[in-house]
Amino acid sequence: MKNDIDKAWANIDVLLKQRHDELTKLLDVTKGYMEFERDTLTKITQARSQYQQASTVEQKAQADQSMTSALRGFFAVAENYPDLKANSNFQQLQQRITSLENQIADRREFYNDSVNTFNIRIQQVPDTFVAGFMKLTPRPMLKVDEADKADVQMSFAQGK
């Protein structure tokens, strides 16, 4: 079971690295368009740096949350740049990153299921004795950012 958790995290880590690679390309595409949006680009760069420096699952998960939040802001700001939105490279990268985000969410769910099963098992008899002998401790679940839990507010303006 411990190996299942490690494998589940490795799958997430691979996707996070792929997202990191796509972000590098995305930032290159947007530099000319969004020269006045330095704050938005800085948040993404800081989140990427935070992930690269992270050494534990918890630190990487926190960096992932920061990146998801930064991306949400980035794509919202990109709406103000019609030329950028029309750029085919930008569109392809946005679709690829969105696809990676969906895959990461799926892998997070699998990781949390594995952690939950592991944590329950090491607290049940007779597994608790083996867990104590092997010094196994409960693993933390990956948390969802509060902004991801919030309802999306939509308004539809009616033309007259």
Secondary structure, DSSP 8 states (H G I E B T S, - for coil): -HHHHHHHHHHHHHHHHHHHHHHHHHHHHHTTT-TT-HHHHHHHHHHHHHHHH--SHHHHHHHHHHHHHHHHHHHHHHTT-HHHHH-HHHHHHHHHHHHHHHHHHHHHHHHHHHHHHHHHHTTSTTHHHHHHHTT----------HHHHS----------
